[in-house]
């Protein structure tokens, strides 16, 4: 696995570490799969998301991310959705990189 420094050098945009629960829609309407996960870091070019459980992911797969309330916050529905495609997958950690569209 590449070091954090090597990974950062490959990125064009800096990413900032934080955690935020999300709902994910994988695939296209009518053929979609819903999952829960956590944003681990994000920046202007994309974000790293860790899934709660396994899912069959592949590069270039379409993903829609919807922010959720953190534990202890009042639940609210976000009107904004973030759409993108999977740039890489790490099956060992159930994580993937999302490149914004």
Secondary structure, DSSP 4 states (H G I P E B T S, - for coil): ---HHHHHHH-SS-EEEEEEEEEEEES-TTS-EEEEEEEEEEESSEEEEEESS-----TT-EEEEEE-PPTTSPP---S--EEEEEEEEETTTTEEEEEE-
